[in-house]
Amino acid sequence: MACLSHLAGREVSTWSNEWARQCEVDTLLAMTLPRRLRFLNGSGNPEDGRDGRPLATIRGQAGANSLKADLERMEQILRQRAN
């Protein structure tokens, strides 16, 4: 099955890494900004998921930067679609 990935700019298989990233970005954008920032930057609270660690400690700095870039790109796509 194929679905439209705005990040990829085309239809992609729902089994693909591109679709997984689209879903991850969509999930993060659905969060409130404070919750999203805690997810990305860590909360320091061990009871707040992932032991409160920043995303960069789990995925590495390059992985965290890549996700942040995709979030910014998707926000830009959504702003353009709204206009």
PyMOL commands that place a pseudoatom at each C-alpha (Angstrom):
pseudoatom trace, name=CA, resn=MET, resi=1, chain=A, elem=C, hetatm=0, pos=[0.000, 0.000, 0.000]
pseudoatom trace, name=CA, resn=ALA, resi=2, chain=A, elem=C, hetatm=0, pos=[1.232, 3.491, -0.785]
pseudoatom trace, name=CA, resn=CYS, resi=3, chain=A, elem=C, hetatm=0, pos=[0.446, 6.786, 0.943]
pseudoatom trace, name=CA, resn=LEU, resi=4, chain=A, elem=C, hetatm=0, pos=[1.458, 10.352, 0.259]
pseudoatom trace, name=CA, resn=SER, resi=5, chain=A, elem=C, hetatm=0, pos=[4.505, 11.485, 2.204]
pseudoatom trace, name=CA, resn=HIS, resi=6, chain=A, elem=C, hetatm=0, pos=[4.749, 15.260, 2.216]
pseudoatom trace, name=CA, resn=LEU, resi=7, chain=A, elem=C, hetatm=0, pos=[8.381, 15.017, 3.297]
pseudoatom trace, name=CA, resn=ALA, resi=8, chain=A, elem=C, hetatm=0, pos=[9.251, 12.738, 0.383]
pseudoatom trace, name=CA, resn=GLY, resi=9, chain=A, elem=C, hetatm=0, pos=[7.026, 14.698, -1.992]
pseudoatom trace, name=CA, resn=ARG, resi=10, chain=A, elem=C, hetatm=0, pos=[5.468, 11.547, -3.422]
pseudoatom trace, name=CA, resn=GLU, resi=11, chain=A, elem=C, hetatm=0, pos=[3.624, 8.376, -2.579]
pseudoatom trace, name=CA, resn=VAL, resi=12, chain=A, elem=C, hetatm=0, pos=[5.715, 5.884, -0.635]
pseudoatom trace, name=CA, resn=SER, resi=13, chain=A, elem=C, hetatm=0, pos=[5.157, 2.383, 0.630]
pseudoatom trace, name=CA, resn=THR, resi=14, chain=A, elem=C, hetatm=0, pos=[3.737, 2.189, 4.129]
pseudoatom trace, name=CA, resn=TRP, resi=15, chain=A, elem=C, hetatm=0, pos=[6.528, -0.319, 4.805]
pseudoatom trace, name=CA, resn=SER, resi=16, chain=A, elem=C, hetatm=0, pos=[9.269, 2.191, 3.940]
pseudoatom trace, name=CA, resn=ASN, resi=17, chain=A, elem=C, hetatm=0, pos=[11.563, 4.221, 6.146]
pseudoatom trace, name=CA, resn=GLU, resi=18, chain=A, elem=C, hetatm=0, pos=[10.193, 7.335, 4.452]
pseudoatom trace, name=CA, resn=TRP, resi=19, chain=A, elem=C, hetatm=0, pos=[6.702, 6.533, 5.695]
pseudoatom trace, name=CA, resn=ALA, resi=20, chain=A, elem=C, hetatm=0, pos=[7.981, 5.748, 9.189]
pseudoatom trace, name=CA, resn=ARG, resi=21, chain=A, elem=C, hetatm=0, pos=[9.664, 9.180, 9.288]
pseudoatom trace, name=CA, resn=GLN, resi=22, chain=A, elem=C, hetatm=0, pos=[6.503, 10.900, 8.013]
pseudoatom trace, name=CA, resn=CYS, resi=23, chain=A, elem=C, hetatm=0, pos=[4.489, 9.243, 10.778]
pseudoatom trace, name=CA, resn=GLU, resi=24, chain=A, elem=C, hetatm=0, pos=[7.079, 10.175, 13.402]
pseudoatom trace, name=CA, resn=VAL, resi=25, chain=A, elem=C, hetatm=0, pos=[7.094, 13.814, 12.288]
pseudoatom trace, name=CA, resn=ASP, resi=26, chain=A, elem=C, hetatm=0, pos=[3.283, 13.929, 12.174]
pseudoatom trace, name=CA, resn=THR, resi=27, chain=A, elem=C, hetatm=0, pos=[3.127, 12.508, 15.709]
pseudoatom trace, name=CA, resn=LEU, resi=28, chain=A, elem=C, hetatm=0, pos=[5.587, 15.076, 17.031]
pseudoatom trace, name=CA, resn=LEU, resi=29, chain=A, elem=C, hetatm=0, pos=[3.751, 17.945, 15.338]
pseudoatom trace, name=CA, resn=ALA, resi=30, chain=A, elem=C, hetatm=0, pos=[0.512, 16.785, 16.966]
pseudoatom trace, name=CA, resn=MET, resi=31, chain=A, elem=C, hetatm=0, pos=[2.126, 17.222, 20.400]
pseudoatom trace, name=CA, resn=THR, resi=32, chain=A, elem=C, hetatm=0, pos=[1.910, 20.474, 22.276]
pseudoatom trace, name=CA, resn=LEU, resi=33, chain=A, elem=C, hetatm=0, pos=[5.068, 22.540, 21.865]
pseudoatom trace, name=CA, resn=PRO, resi=34, chain=A, elem=C, hetatm=0, pos=[6.213, 22.024, 25.488]
pseudoatom trace, name=CA, resn=ARG, resi=35, chain=A, elem=C, hetatm=0, pos=[5.788, 18.248, 25.190]
pseudoatom trace, name=CA, resn=ARG, resi=36, chain=A, elem=C, hetatm=0, pos=[7.599, 18.191, 21.832]
pseudoatom trace, name=CA, resn=LEU, resi=37, chain=A, elem=C, hetatm=0, pos=[10.496, 20.165, 23.302]
pseudoatom trace, name=CA, resn=ARG, resi=38, chain=A, elem=C, hetatm=0, pos=[10.713, 17.733, 26.238]
pseudoatom trace, name=CA, resn=PHE, resi=39, chain=A, elem=C, hetatm=0, pos=[10.786, 14.859, 23.744]
pseudoatom trace, name=CA, resn=LEU, resi=40, chain=A, elem=C, hetatm=0, pos=[13.594, 16.462, 21.733]
pseudoatom trace, name=CA, resn=ASN, resi=41, chain=A, elem=C, hetatm=0, pos=[15.632, 18.074, 24.493]
pseudoatom trace, name=CA, resn=GLY, resi=42, chain=A, elem=C, hetatm=0, pos=[14.869, 15.808, 27.415]
pseudoatom trace, name=CA, resn=SER, resi=43, chain=A, elem=C, hetatm=0, pos=[13.152, 16.778, 30.609]
pseudoatom trace, name=CA, resn=GLY, resi=44, chain=A, elem=C, hetatm=0, pos=[15.668, 15.585, 33.154]
pseudoatom trace, name=CA, resn=ASN, resi=45, chain=A, elem=C, hetatm=0, pos=[12.757, 13.736, 34.769]
pseudoatom trace, name=CA, resn=PRO, resi=46, chain=A, elem=C, hetatm=0, pos=[13.315, 9.961, 34.699]
pseudoatom trace, name=CA, resn=GLU, resi=47, chain=A, elem=C, hetatm=0, pos=[9.558, 9.408, 34.752]
pseudoatom trace, name=CA, resn=ASP, resi=48, chain=A, elem=C, hetatm=0, pos=[9.003, 11.423, 31.566]
pseudoatom trace, name=CA, resn=GLY, resi=49, chain=A, elem=C, hetatm=0, pos=[9.874, 8.711, 29.026]
pseudoatom trace, name=CA, resn=ARG, resi=50, chain=A, elem=C, hetatm=0, pos=[13.329, 7.638, 27.853]
pseudoatom trace, name=CA, resn=ASP, resi=51, chain=A, elem=C, hetatm=0, pos=[14.519, 8.369, 31.408]
pseudoatom trace, name=CA, resn=GLY, resi=52, chain=A, elem=C, hetatm=0, pos=[14.192, 12.082, 30.609]
pseudoatom trace, name=CA, resn=ARG, resi=53, chain=A, elem=C, hetatm=0, pos=[17.185, 11.914, 28.269]
pseudoatom trace, name=CA, resn=PRO, resi=54, chain=A, elem=C, hetatm=0, pos=[17.541, 14.176, 25.225]
pseudoatom trace, name=CA, resn=LEU, resi=55, chain=A, elem=C, hetatm=0, pos=[16.916, 12.548, 21.857]
pseudoatom trace, name=CA, resn=ALA, resi=56, chain=A, elem=C, hetatm=0, pos=[20.565, 13.155, 20.886]
pseudoatom trace, name=CA, resn=THR, resi=57, chain=A, elem=C, hetatm=0, pos=[21.743, 10.763, 23.608]
pseudoatom trace, name=CA, resn=ILE, resi=58, chain=A, elem=C, hetatm=0, pos=[19.614, 8.020, 22.084]
pseudoatom trace, name=CA, resn=ARG, resi=59, chain=A, elem=C, hetatm=0, pos=[19.952, 8.603, 18.319]
pseudoatom trace, name=CA, resn=GLY, resi=60, chain=A, elem=C, hetatm=0, pos=[23.175, 10.572, 18.283]
pseudoatom trace, name=CA, resn=GLN, resi=61, chain=A, elem=C, hetatm=0, pos=[23.475, 14.233, 17.412]
pseudoatom trace, name=CA, resn=ALA, resi=62, chain=A, elem=C, hetatm=0, pos=[23.176, 13.612, 13.667]
pseudoatom trace, name=CA, resn=GLY, resi=63, chain=A, elem=C, hetatm=0, pos=[19.945, 11.616, 14.142]
pseudoatom trace, name=CA, resn=ALA, resi=64, chain=A, elem=C, hetatm=0, pos=[18.438, 14.270, 16.400]
pseudoatom trace, name=CA, resn=ASN, resi=65, chain=A, elem=C, hetatm=0, pos=[19.439, 17.045, 13.986]
pseudoatom trace, name=CA, resn=SER, resi=66, chain=A, elem=C, hetatm=0, pos=[17.911, 15.129, 11.080]
pseudoatom trace, name=CA, resn=LEU, resi=67, chain=A, elem=C, hetatm=0, pos=[14.588, 14.750, 12.886]
pseudoatom trace, name=CA, resn=LYS, resi=68, chain=A, elem=C, hetatm=0, pos=[14.573, 18.426, 13.880]
pseudoatom trace, name=CA, resn=ALA, resi=69, chain=A, elem=C, hetatm=0, pos=[15.262, 19.409, 10.267]
pseudoatom trace, name=CA, resn=ASP, resi=70, chain=A, elem=C, hetatm=0, pos=[12.368, 17.239, 9.072]
pseudoatom trace, name=CA, resn=LEU, resi=71, chain=A, elem=C, hetatm=0, pos=[10.095, 18.826, 11.686]
pseudoatom trace, name=CA, resn=GLU, resi=72, chain=A, elem=C, hetatm=0, pos=[11.010, 22.306, 10.468]
pseudoatom trace, name=CA, resn=ARG, resi=73, chain=A, elem=C, hetatm=0, pos=[10.533, 21.245, 6.859]
pseudoatom trace, name=CA, resn=MET, resi=74, chain=A, elem=C, hetatm=0, pos=[7.108, 19.758, 7.573]
pseudoatom trace, name=CA, resn=GLU, resi=75, chain=A, elem=C, hetatm=0, pos=[6.054, 22.900, 9.449]
pseudoatom trace, name=CA, resn=GLN, resi=76, chain=A, elem=C, hetatm=0, pos=[7.061, 24.926, 6.378]
pseudoatom trace, name=CA, resn=ILE, resi=77, chain=A, elem=C, hetatm=0, pos=[5.072, 22.591, 4.092]
pseudoatom trace, name=CA, resn=LEU, resi=78, chain=A, elem=C, hetatm=0, pos=[2.013, 22.958, 6.317]
pseudoatom trace, name=CA, resn=ARG, resi=79, chain=A, elem=C, hetatm=0, pos=[2.336, 26.757, 6.374]
pseudoatom trace, name=CA, resn=GLN, resi=80, chain=A, elem=C, hetatm=0, pos=[2.546, 26.842, 2.562]
pseudoatom trace, name=CA, resn=ARG, resi=81, chain=A, elem=C, hetatm=0, pos=[-0.522, 24.616, 2.251]
pseudoatom trace, name=CA, resn=ALA, resi=82, chain=A, elem=C, hetatm=0, pos=[-2.465, 26.906, 4.599]
pseudoatom trace, name=CA, resn=ASN, resi=83, chain=A, elem=C, hetatm=0, pos=[-1.828, 29.968, 2.419]
for i in range(1, 83): cmd.bond("trace and resi %d" % i, "trace and resi %d" % (i + 1))
show_as sticks, trace
zoom trace
